[in-house]
């Protein structure tokens, strides 16, 4: 029986392994994070199915410049190890690796249970022993501990742990032509790569002796990479193994740490009980807001939310940022500002919210907020028209949630006004306000909205000109500024109100499609109309100020509900559209072509739920309907994908298989926000 358990929520799912094929178990993943961009992740079988899986992926420049340091371990118990005839020895494997066409060894066959709390735990049962393997990722440091707790042992045995080293950029694959060296470090060993990457991997096992035995193992297969049309075979190097003799039940602890280089290495015993208690205390502290009266699913969501909140190193200190998703995304401005209300404000994490906003505000340039930071450096990228407007909205949400007017007026307001001024008068990518008061941006070669898929120079949903959600955000930002200044500065209040009124009038005239009874998606610079039925229009209703009439708002929500709503979020294009693609599969080009042409995005459920409740006056019936809308997503928390989190996307067609990143910040955040809207 396989179980997933969260220590705070007491939520458990049971998966009878005798009834679920191996293929099904390989689709269930786990994730641990350390608050600095590093993580550990694999499947509930312990077999890595993706090149992003690993027992230790560290961030050399938090939260970026991530290195896959320790891929996996080969653990083996050898009973009657003293027998002269090797055939008289009985070997038991814990690990599972996939090679071309086969699994070897097949340690998954001994797994009887899986649990996740402040660590992940695999229960094994064999004829001569019973043990639990636990993996803990330490907070704010790139260190992983693996504890092997032998509950019973009917005969003495030799236990070996052979670590497989990656020491590569986590986007890449390792090959046997790489140069890796091993050296003594403290009471353990250190591994260093000579591929131009900084950092040492330090490993030790206090109760075991290390024996050098350098080997390359070839052609590990990552099935997820293969499905995605990417390189899927990797060679891994092992410097040797740690060996100890077991004569009675007890605990063996292996430790691995990624450092920036020059560390003397680990030494001394590992107080695993104190470490475990510290992790549990930290986890419980961050979950204090999830009170007893809340649902189990909500408590799991709150636990998931914490995984995306990380530090960002700056020149002299560090701030807080939000990682967009695991395993491969870094911190993206648009994602951070959409996720901030659900991840932080709804949970009263105001200090972290303040740090996120000031971190991005400090990087503003030409009246624009970065859409993302580089994954290898601290360089900022500004290729977005909406990230800056989402930032404005998040700043006002922060002010309204905690009343911190000092931070708002002294650290955020100047940036907000700078954004509005430059969006009105012009900034990068031909972003400017036209004579109708609406914001126009880009050209046919740009991808500046969140529908930004581009491959080989082709932007699949370019949406240049006036995009509906961009101008919904623009109108809302102007309304918020007008209200803010209404009792503070009459001249500023009049200016922003006049701008808002002009933008609202232009919005109704250009975007409302009377024939179709919903909003056009985009208006081209030449006045051409893209009337594709897309979910972007839902923001015009969900945002605090809507320029539409009440009947128009209801019509927008109904059109989206009728053709775009699925159990896991909103489709990005109506299935009735000839460009619709219902499956996010195939090569990178095929997947990019489907990314916003029918693929379902869970994060859109937050805006839809809010819009649906608003047009139905938050009635009891509408709240019941909304609870039914999000129920499948709550069920996904303990289904396929990353157990305890929400995937980035799903197929547009049933059965809506989860795709993309296995844990996405705004998917979790907007589900939290939807829950609050329903249950407030």
C-alpha positions as MATLAB code, in Angstrom:
seq = 'XXXXXXXXXXXXXXXXXXXXXXXXXXXXXXXXXXXXXXXXXXXXXXXXXXXXXXXXXXXXXXXXXXXXXXXXXXXXXXXXXXXXXXXXXXXXXXXXXXXXXXXXXXXXXXXXXXXXXXXXXXXXXXXXXXXXXXXXXXXXXXXXXXXXXXXXXXXXXXXXXXXXXXXXXXXXXXXXXXXXXXXXXXXXXXXXXXXXXXXXXXXXXXXXXXXXXXXXXXXXXXXXXXXXXXXXXXXXXXXXXXXXXXXXXXXXXXXXXXXXXXXXXXXXXXXXXXXXXXXXXXXXXXXXXXXXXXXXXXXXXXXXXXXXXXXXXXXXXXXXXXXXXXXXXXXXXXXXXXXXXXXXXXXXXXXXXXXXXXXXXXXXXXXXXXXXXXXXXXXXXXXXXXXXXXXXXXXXXXXXXXXXXXXXXXXXXXXXXXXXXXXXXXXXXXXXXXXXXXXXXXXXXXXXXXXXXXXXXXXXXXXXXXXXXXXXXXXXXXXXXXXXXXXXXXXXXXXXXXXXXXXXXXXXXXXXXXXXXXXXXXXXXXXXXXXXXXXXXXXXXXXXXXXXXXXXXXXXXXXXXXXXXXXXXXXXXXXXXXXXXXXXXXXXXXXXXXXXXXXXXXXXXXXXXXXXXXXXXXXXXXXXXXXXXXXXXXXXXXXXXXXXXXXXXXXXXXXXXXXXXXXXXXXXXXXXXXXXXXXX';
ca = [
       0.000    0.000    0.000;
       1.416    3.382   -1.048;
       0.431    6.448    0.951;
       1.029   10.192    0.803;
       0.801   11.932    4.152;
       1.236   15.560    5.196;
       2.097   16.049    8.867;
      -0.098   19.153    9.328;
      -3.048   18.195    7.184;
      -3.225   14.496    8.049;
      -4.195   13.985    4.422;
      -3.423   10.565    3.025;
      -3.958    8.865   -0.308;
      -3.660    5.111   -0.607;
      -2.355    3.462   -3.746;
      -2.358   -0.361   -3.712;
       0.838   -1.212   -5.578;
      -0.478   -4.622   -6.557;
      -3.259   -2.959   -8.539;
      -1.343   -0.039  -10.075;
       1.140   -0.820  -12.842;
       4.670    0.533  -12.712;
       3.794    3.015  -15.478;
       1.229    4.620  -13.205;
       3.644    4.898  -10.300;
       6.273    6.499  -12.530;
       3.784    9.303  -13.263;
       3.657   10.286   -9.579;
       6.422   12.606   -8.446;
       7.594   14.218   -5.238;
       9.340   17.541   -4.615;
      11.293   19.028   -1.719;
      12.612   22.603   -1.817;
      15.052   24.548    0.348;
      13.990   28.205    0.066;
      16.949   29.226   -2.127;
      15.960   27.749   -5.494;
      17.404   24.296   -4.810;
      15.337   21.154   -4.713;
      15.223   17.364   -4.623;
      12.753   15.501   -6.795;
      11.994   12.100   -8.298;
       9.137    9.603   -8.572;
       7.512    7.531   -5.829;
       9.464    4.534   -7.145;
      12.791    6.337   -6.673;
      13.471    6.057  -10.418;
      14.396    9.325  -12.147;
      12.257    9.807  -15.241;
      13.451   13.323  -16.089;
      16.861   14.950  -16.421;
      15.566   17.520  -13.922;
      15.164   14.837  -11.277;
      17.878   14.518   -8.680;
      18.516   14.063   -4.976;
      20.281   17.428   -4.858;
      19.865   20.301   -7.304;
      21.542   23.350   -5.789;
      21.536   27.056   -6.652;
      25.025   28.564   -6.775;
      23.546   32.070   -7.104;
      20.154   31.761   -5.391;
      17.672   31.202   -6.855;
      19.440   30.663  -10.208;
      22.584   29.119  -11.664;
      21.287   25.723  -10.609;
      23.429   22.614  -10.773;
      22.248   19.021  -10.704;
      24.829   17.790   -8.207;
      23.662   14.370   -6.996;
      21.469   12.375   -9.360;
      20.730    9.211   -7.394;
      22.223    6.483   -5.245;
      22.605    2.745   -5.736;
      21.995    1.097   -2.362;
      22.584   -2.585   -1.779;
      22.278   -4.983    1.152;
      24.430   -8.102    0.920;
      23.595  -10.873    3.377;
      26.202  -13.556    4.131;
      28.789  -11.171    2.760;
      31.567  -13.241    4.322;
      30.726  -16.328    2.222;
      33.546  -17.349   -0.068;
      31.217  -18.362   -2.877;
      29.582  -15.250   -4.316;
      26.549  -17.354   -5.307;
      25.893  -18.010   -1.617;
      25.401  -14.289   -1.021;
      21.935  -12.766   -1.097;
      21.765   -9.205   -2.481;
      18.853   -6.815   -1.975;
      18.608   -3.596   -4.025;
      16.740   -0.440   -3.020;
      17.309    1.619   -6.180;
      15.580    1.590   -9.571;
      17.165    2.896  -12.786;
      15.816    2.806  -16.314;
      18.049    1.888  -19.223;
      17.127    1.229  -22.827;
      14.204   -1.162  -22.655;
      14.626   -2.353  -19.082;
      14.776   -1.447  -15.408;
      17.834   -2.502  -13.438;
      17.957   -2.925  -10.538;
      14.294   -3.146   -9.597;
      14.231   -1.948   -6.024;
      10.712   -0.556   -6.464;
       9.434   -4.107   -5.954;
      10.289   -3.871   -2.270;
       8.487   -0.564   -1.661;
       5.389   -0.972    0.485;
       4.687    2.649    1.364;
       5.501    6.235    0.453;
       4.883    9.247    2.691;
       5.561   12.945    2.312;
       5.782   15.431    5.182;
       8.837   17.546    5.979;
      10.738   14.907    3.995;
       9.848   11.958    1.798;
       9.863    8.397    3.081;
       9.983    5.042    1.306;
       9.051    1.938    3.315;
      10.703   -1.303    2.164;
       9.968   -4.879    3.174;
      12.144   -7.863    2.259;
      12.445  -11.384    3.626;
      15.349  -10.566    5.928;
      14.841   -6.885    6.689;
      12.433   -4.015    6.926;
      13.554   -0.386    6.592;
      12.507    3.170    5.839;
      14.532    5.383    3.524;
      13.959    9.075    4.273;
      15.159   12.078    2.262;
      15.449   15.515    3.879;
      16.453   18.742    2.158;
      17.810   21.229    4.669;
      16.407   24.749    4.753;
      18.439   27.614    3.229;
      21.374   25.348    2.340;
      22.083   22.997   -0.546;
      22.322   19.908    1.636;
      20.440   16.641    1.389;
      20.351   13.946    4.055;
      19.306   10.380    3.327;
      18.519    8.243    6.335;
      18.234    4.461    6.126;
      16.384    3.358    9.253;
      16.559   -0.420    9.564;
      13.539   -1.498   11.608;
      14.356   -5.190   11.577;
      17.307   -7.291   10.426;
      17.222  -11.078   10.692;
      20.871  -11.586    9.719;
      24.060   -9.511    9.524;
      24.569   -7.716    6.237;
      26.906   -5.409    4.397;
      25.280   -2.156    3.287;
      26.710   -0.036    0.484;
      25.726    3.366   -0.902;
      27.118    4.272   -4.318;
      26.360    7.941   -5.252;
      25.894    8.891   -8.910;
      27.167   12.382   -9.590;
      25.820   14.862  -12.124;
      27.733   18.100  -11.448;
      26.170   19.744  -14.503;
      23.889   22.613  -15.383;
      20.441   21.325  -14.544;
      19.198   22.046  -18.077;
      21.921   19.838  -19.602;
      22.883   16.146  -19.704;
      26.124   14.580  -18.496;
      28.337   12.544  -20.825;
      31.303   10.277  -20.128;
      33.676   12.672  -21.883;
      33.325   15.048  -18.916;
      36.193   15.426  -16.498;
      35.297   14.804  -12.847;
      37.711   14.279   -9.978;
      37.376   13.049   -6.421;
      39.455   14.170   -3.442;
      39.463   13.666    0.308;
      37.506   16.377    2.119;
      37.351   16.351    5.912;
      35.966   12.998    6.943;
      34.298   12.518    3.580;
      34.998   13.153   -0.089;
      34.594   15.997   -2.538;
      33.806   15.883   -6.254;
      34.666   18.665   -8.654;
      33.925   19.146  -12.332;
      36.360   20.723  -14.772;
      33.650   21.808  -17.206;
      33.862   25.476  -16.222;
      31.211   25.163  -13.508;
      32.021   26.308   -9.999;
      31.178   24.273   -6.939;
      32.156   21.142   -5.049;
      29.909   18.253   -4.096;
      30.857   17.111   -0.589;
      29.658   13.712    0.606;
      30.067   11.676    3.762;
      28.492    8.868    5.734;
      29.789    9.008    9.330;
      29.256    5.338   10.180;
      30.605    4.013    6.883;
      34.007    3.902    5.206;
      34.495    5.237    1.698;
      36.135    2.985   -0.890;
      37.326    4.537   -4.135;
      35.987    2.753   -7.206;
      35.552    5.249  -10.038;
      33.101    4.136  -12.734;
      31.060    5.599  -15.580;
      27.592    4.124  -15.990;
      26.140    4.664  -19.435;
      22.797    5.416  -21.052;
      20.424    6.137  -18.199;
      17.067    6.812  -19.889;
      14.715    9.656  -18.932;
      11.320    8.803  -20.374;
       9.821   12.262  -19.785;
      12.596   13.874  -21.841;
      11.981   11.331  -24.578;
       8.260   12.122  -24.644;
       9.092   15.831  -24.933;
      11.393   15.319  -27.921;
      14.515   16.202  -25.938;
      17.805   14.457  -25.272;
      16.971   11.564  -22.963;
      20.132    9.489  -22.368;
      22.737   10.376  -19.781;
      26.016    8.959  -18.494;
      26.662    9.286  -14.766;
      29.914    9.055  -12.851;
      30.406    7.473   -9.459;
      33.600    7.986   -7.413;
      33.133    4.827   -5.330;
      30.911    3.712   -2.483;
      30.373    3.942    1.261;
      30.388    0.583    3.051;
      29.247   -0.390    6.550;
      28.458   -3.613    8.410;
      24.992   -4.043    9.929;
      24.464   -6.531   12.732;
      21.292   -5.163   14.313;
      18.540   -2.615   13.624;
      19.737    0.972   13.490;
      20.187    4.053   11.341;
      22.676    4.958    8.591;
      22.780    8.574    7.370;
      24.347    9.773    4.117;
      24.939   13.499    3.550;
      25.661   15.507    0.385;
      26.260   19.265    0.145;
      26.872   21.494   -2.867;
      29.192   24.383   -2.050;
      30.627   27.224   -4.077;
      34.084   25.645   -3.632;
      36.844   25.739   -1.064;
      34.872   24.197    1.813;
      36.888   21.966    4.105;
      34.287   19.260    3.965;
      31.874   17.577    6.391;
      32.907   16.069    9.689;
      31.335   14.549   12.774;
      28.102   12.757   13.508;
      24.778   13.882   12.036;
      22.032   14.572   14.583;
      19.213   13.418   12.329;
      16.576   13.713   15.079;
      17.347   17.402   15.695;
      17.377   18.114   11.964;
      14.044   16.361   11.496;
      12.487   18.258   14.407;
      13.799   21.564   13.030;
      12.265   20.889    9.613;
       8.925   19.986   11.185;
       8.941   23.132   13.362;
       9.702   25.326   10.361;
       6.994   23.685    8.314;
       4.426   24.008   11.076;
       5.310   27.663   11.648;
       4.646   28.572    8.026;
       1.337   26.695    8.163;
      -0.053   28.457   11.254;
      -2.686   30.251    9.175;
      -4.098   26.895    7.997;
      -6.348   26.452   11.003;
      -8.189   23.348   12.111;
     -11.423   24.501   10.512;
     -10.007   24.497    6.989;
     -10.143   21.580    4.592;
      -7.354   19.074    4.125;
      -6.916   20.185    0.523;
      -6.489   23.806    1.602;
      -3.790   22.843    4.082;
      -1.946   20.923    1.356;
      -2.203   23.994   -0.893;
      -0.698   26.188    1.802;
       2.150   23.745    2.221;
       2.697   23.763   -1.541;
       2.690   27.578   -1.598;
       5.763   27.701    0.619;
       7.876   25.871   -1.952;
       7.816   28.800   -4.372;
       8.945   31.477   -1.905;
      12.731   31.767   -2.150;
      15.557   34.183   -1.552;
      17.187   36.177   -4.349;
      20.801   37.134   -3.767;
      21.602   40.785   -4.333;
      24.870   42.683   -4.155;
      25.004   43.184   -0.402;
      22.005   41.285    0.892;
      19.156   39.074   -0.237;
      15.483   39.681   -0.863;
      12.499   37.413   -1.368;
      11.207   36.341   -4.735;
       8.754   33.791   -6.140;
       9.884   30.971   -8.393;
       7.413   30.476  -11.236;
       7.583   26.689  -11.216;
       9.566   23.525  -10.613;
      11.654   22.067  -11.943;
      12.899   24.484  -14.623;
      11.468   27.999  -14.144;
      13.213   30.796  -12.246;
      11.452   33.934  -10.983;
       9.258   35.610  -13.605;
       7.682   39.000  -12.929;
       4.277   38.268  -14.421;
       3.981   34.958  -12.559;
       5.216   36.478   -9.304;
       2.664   39.310   -9.275;
      -0.256   37.079  -10.242;
       0.799   34.545   -7.599;
       1.595   37.031   -4.821;
      -1.993   37.567   -3.538;
      -2.616   33.836   -3.176;
       0.831   32.701   -2.059;
       1.542   35.516    0.392;
      -1.209   38.078    0.994;
      -3.985   35.568    1.630;
      -1.709   33.875    4.181;
      -0.729   37.184    5.827;
       2.906   36.853    4.772;
       3.260   40.601    4.393;
       7.003   40.922    4.993;
       7.749   38.465    2.197;
       5.238   40.189   -0.093;
       6.920   43.523    0.583;
      10.319   42.031   -0.246;
       9.077   40.536   -3.524;
       7.636   43.874   -4.628;
      10.672   45.926   -3.624;
      13.056   43.392   -5.215;
      11.368   43.772   -8.584;
      10.783   47.500   -8.161;
      14.502   48.052   -7.636;
      15.167   46.436  -11.026;
      12.705   48.639  -12.972;
      14.045   50.316  -16.099;
      12.436   52.661  -18.637;
       9.184   52.409  -16.717;
       9.107   48.620  -16.990;
       9.362   45.820  -14.430;
      11.488   42.808  -15.438;
       9.525   39.893  -16.787;
      12.293   37.559  -15.683;
      15.836   37.342  -14.424;
      18.455   35.342  -16.289;
      18.909   31.740  -15.143;
      22.694   32.044  -15.213;
      23.227   35.609  -14.003;
      21.426   38.528  -12.377;
      20.566   40.181  -15.711;
      16.964   41.363  -16.047;
      14.812   40.802  -19.154;
      11.938   43.144  -20.037;
      10.118   41.263  -22.817;
       6.595   41.729  -21.484;
       3.843   44.339  -21.771;
       1.695   43.039  -18.906;
       4.219   42.213  -16.140;
       4.516   45.896  -15.182;
       0.723   46.265  -15.004;
       0.400   43.118  -12.891;
       3.036   44.690  -10.619;
       0.849   47.785  -10.189;
      -2.112   45.606   -9.254;
      -0.042   43.574   -6.778;
       1.194   46.772   -5.100;
      -2.365   47.959   -4.539;
      -3.390   44.494   -3.313;
      -0.525   44.695   -0.815;
      -1.650   48.116    0.407;
      -5.273   47.026    0.743;
      -4.321   43.773    2.519;
      -2.003   45.108    5.220;
      -2.362   48.902    5.135;
       1.391   49.491    4.885;
       1.094   52.975    3.411;
       4.700   53.827    4.309;
       6.178   51.138    2.068;
       3.615   51.856   -0.620;
       4.216   55.601   -0.783;
       7.963   55.597   -0.166;
       9.144   52.516   -2.077;
       6.452   51.558   -4.604;
       4.380   54.566   -5.648;
       7.139   56.296   -7.630;
       7.649   53.114   -9.680;
       3.899   52.796  -10.246;
       3.665   56.361  -11.559;
       6.771   55.833  -13.689;
       5.140   52.788  -15.294;
       1.927   54.676  -16.054;
       3.790   57.681  -17.468;
       5.967   55.568  -19.744;
       3.056   53.381  -20.853;
       1.164   56.542  -21.741;
       4.023   58.270  -23.562;
       6.049   55.335  -24.867;
       8.698   52.815  -23.829;
      10.296   49.601  -25.149;
       8.618   47.483  -27.833;
       6.507   50.410  -29.047;
       4.422   50.260  -25.874;
       2.295   53.419  -25.747;
      -1.219   54.739  -25.287;
      -3.104   55.589  -28.485;
      -5.477   58.497  -28.956;
      -8.325   56.297  -27.665;
      -6.515   55.923  -24.324;
      -5.753   52.224  -24.814;
      -2.309   50.631  -24.656;
      -0.822   49.204  -27.834;
       2.404   47.191  -28.005;
       4.718   45.150  -30.212;
       4.628   43.892  -33.771;
       4.182   40.551  -35.543;
       7.639   39.381  -34.427;
       7.148   39.971  -30.707;
       5.397   37.942  -28.030;
       4.796   40.395  -25.193;
       1.671   38.997  -23.519;
       1.511   35.862  -21.384;
       0.665   33.924  -24.571;
       4.316   34.108  -25.529;
       5.143   30.789  -27.217;
       7.736   31.217  -29.948;
       9.789   28.647  -31.838;
      12.367   29.121  -34.559;
      11.349   32.774  -34.950;
       7.616   32.038  -35.186;
       5.340   33.612  -32.540;
       2.322   31.302  -32.400;
       0.017   33.813  -30.668;
       1.653   37.199  -31.352;
      -1.299   39.332  -30.179;
       0.450   42.600  -31.037;
      -1.526   45.814  -30.895;
      -4.190   46.151  -28.196;
      -4.659   42.958  -26.169;
      -7.820   42.647  -24.096;
      -6.256   41.674  -20.749;
      -3.497   44.281  -21.095;
      -6.078   47.025  -21.425;
      -8.177   45.566  -18.632;
      -5.087   45.836  -16.424;
      -4.363   49.338  -17.738;
      -7.899   50.575  -17.009;
      -7.848   48.998  -13.544;
      -4.458   50.561  -12.737;
      -5.744   54.029  -13.709;
      -8.882   53.583  -11.619;
      -6.839   52.510   -8.604;
      -4.547   55.518   -8.900;
      -7.530   57.857   -9.232;
      -9.087   56.437   -6.085;
      -5.772   56.527   -4.190;
      -5.314   60.219   -4.923;
      -8.970   61.171   -4.406;
      -8.345   62.417   -0.857;
      -4.679   63.263   -1.300;
      -4.085   65.193   -4.516;
      -7.037   66.563   -6.501;
      -4.971   67.304   -9.600;
      -3.507   63.792   -9.747;
      -6.921   62.272   -9.017;
      -8.515   64.189  -11.926;
      -5.698   63.234  -14.286;
      -5.959   59.512  -13.609;
      -9.766   59.570  -13.594;
      -9.821   61.281  -16.993;
      -7.371   58.710  -18.324;
      -9.448   55.861  -16.870;
     -12.709   57.222  -18.322;
     -11.123   57.591  -21.748;
      -9.635   54.073  -21.632;
     -12.945   52.616  -20.431;
     -14.894   54.227  -23.267;
     -12.354   53.015  -25.813;
     -12.395   49.535  -24.289;
     -16.171   49.146  -24.613;
     -16.133   50.457  -28.169;
     -13.247   48.329  -29.490;
     -13.474   45.096  -27.534;
     -17.172   44.392  -27.080;
     -18.385   42.138  -29.903;
     -22.133   42.540  -30.103;
     -22.606   39.723  -32.605;
     -20.662   37.159  -30.598;
     -21.653   38.485  -27.163;
     -18.148   38.373  -25.780;
     -14.936   40.406  -26.003;
     -12.560   40.495  -28.933;
      -9.154   39.180  -27.988;
      -6.926   41.678  -29.759;
      -7.122   44.748  -31.981;
      -4.292   45.101  -34.490;
      -2.436   48.376  -35.115;
      -4.332   48.661  -38.401;
      -7.694   48.245  -36.670;
      -8.082   44.575  -37.595;
     -10.080   42.543  -35.100;
      -9.121   39.149  -33.671;
     -12.379   37.812  -32.273;
     -10.941   34.448  -31.154;
     -12.711   33.147  -28.076;
      -9.882   33.087  -25.535;
      -9.789   33.273  -21.735;
      -7.941   36.603  -21.627;
     -11.256   38.455  -21.521;
     -12.133   36.970  -18.125;
      -9.746   39.441  -16.468;
     -11.942   42.326  -17.627;
     -14.586   41.025  -15.206;
     -12.390   39.667  -12.409;
     -10.274   42.802  -11.942;
     -11.537   45.396   -9.412;
     -12.738   47.930  -12.034;
     -14.571   46.738  -15.122;
     -15.550   49.068  -17.965;
     -18.355   46.740  -19.142;
     -22.053   46.889  -18.283;
     -23.483   44.270  -15.944;
     -25.118   42.377  -18.805;
     -21.927   42.404  -20.823;
     -19.999   41.012  -17.857;
     -22.485   38.160  -17.488;
     -22.223   37.407  -21.206;
     -18.422   37.246  -21.017;
     -18.525   34.824  -18.085;
     -21.121   32.652  -19.792;
     -19.134   32.448  -23.056;
     -16.006   31.438  -21.165;
     -17.915   28.911  -19.057;
     -19.620   27.391  -22.087;
     -16.563   26.822  -24.295;
     -13.385   27.218  -22.275;
     -14.059   25.867  -18.790;
     -12.705   22.372  -18.013;
     -12.307   20.521  -14.691;
      -8.707   21.772  -14.452;
      -8.866   25.370  -15.642;
      -9.629   27.319  -18.802;
      -8.695   26.365  -22.338;
      -6.648   28.955  -24.179;
      -8.785   28.677  -27.312;
     -12.276   27.461  -28.097;
     -12.461   23.864  -29.400;
     -14.689   25.238  -32.176;
     -11.718   27.193  -33.556;
      -9.946   25.449  -36.442;
      -6.568   26.285  -34.834;
      -7.482   24.450  -31.624;
      -4.996   21.822  -30.426;
      -6.270   19.517  -27.725;
      -3.040   17.750  -26.845;
       0.195   19.231  -25.558;
       2.558   16.526  -26.822;
       5.298   15.919  -29.363;
       8.426   17.844  -30.269;
       9.276   21.249  -28.751;
       7.822   22.923  -31.851;
       4.590   20.922  -31.633;
       4.241   21.670  -27.929;
       4.902   25.381  -28.381;
       2.278   25.441  -31.134;
      -0.266   23.995  -28.676;
       0.838   25.958  -25.583;
      -1.802   28.683  -26.008;
      -3.983   27.162  -28.708;
      -6.243   25.009  -26.557;
      -4.019   23.856  -23.711;
      -5.663   24.256  -20.286;
      -4.096   26.567  -17.686;
      -5.155   26.008  -14.044;
      -4.119   29.493  -12.914;
      -6.981   30.958  -14.967;
      -9.445   29.254  -12.625;
      -8.827   31.969  -10.028;
      -9.950   34.771  -12.326;
     -12.869   32.704  -13.607;
     -14.130   31.881  -10.106;
     -13.882   35.536   -9.084;
     -15.703   36.708  -12.220;
     -18.388   34.032  -11.843;
     -19.022   34.968   -8.208;
     -19.095   38.700   -9.011;
     -21.739   38.454  -11.728;
     -23.840   36.269   -9.420;
     -23.453   38.612   -6.420;
     -21.548   35.969   -4.420;
     -24.781   34.058   -3.840;
     -24.802   30.745   -1.970;
     -25.604   28.921   -5.191;
     -22.744   30.577   -7.059;
     -20.343   29.635   -4.272;
     -21.549   26.050   -4.447;
     -21.048   26.090   -8.229;
     -17.572   27.546   -7.804;
     -16.675   24.883   -5.236;
     -17.624   22.264   -7.834;
     -15.495   24.061  -10.444;
     -12.333   23.730   -8.359;
     -12.997   20.269   -6.883;
     -11.096   18.358   -9.625;
      -8.054   20.617   -9.192;
      -8.109   19.943   -5.468;
      -8.256   16.240   -6.280;
      -5.242   16.665   -8.556;
      -3.188   17.519   -5.461;
      -3.112   13.829   -4.603;
      -3.405   12.391   -8.119;
      -0.965   12.208  -10.999;
       1.809   14.735  -11.349;
       3.608   16.175   -8.341;
       1.915   14.901   -5.203;
       0.909   17.862   -3.093;
       1.105   20.511   -5.834;
      -0.606   21.694   -9.036;
       0.755   21.286  -12.558;
       1.448   24.134  -14.965;
      -0.923   22.990  -17.726;
      -3.267   20.193  -18.848;
      -4.324   18.870  -22.235;
      -7.311   20.684  -23.707;
      -9.032   17.386  -24.520;
     -10.264   14.883  -21.941;
      -8.935   13.228  -19.877;
      -6.899   16.450  -19.548;
      -3.548   14.900  -18.650;
      -1.192   17.130  -16.632;
       1.735   18.558  -18.606;
       4.552   21.079  -18.326;
       6.076   21.942  -14.974;
       4.847   19.567  -12.284;
       4.529   22.339   -9.675;
       3.532   25.860  -10.765;
       3.338   28.899   -8.488;
       0.353   30.687   -9.996;
      -1.575   27.405  -10.349;
      -1.289   26.891   -6.589;
      -1.752   30.577   -5.746;
      -4.901   31.138   -7.762;
      -6.443   27.943   -6.400;
      -5.778   29.272   -2.887;
      -7.345   32.601   -3.862;
     -10.366   30.852   -5.369;
     -10.782   28.866   -2.160;
     -10.800   32.103   -0.148;
     -13.340   33.710   -2.477;
     -15.660   30.739   -2.051;
     -15.249   30.313    1.708;
     -14.712   33.875    2.915;
];
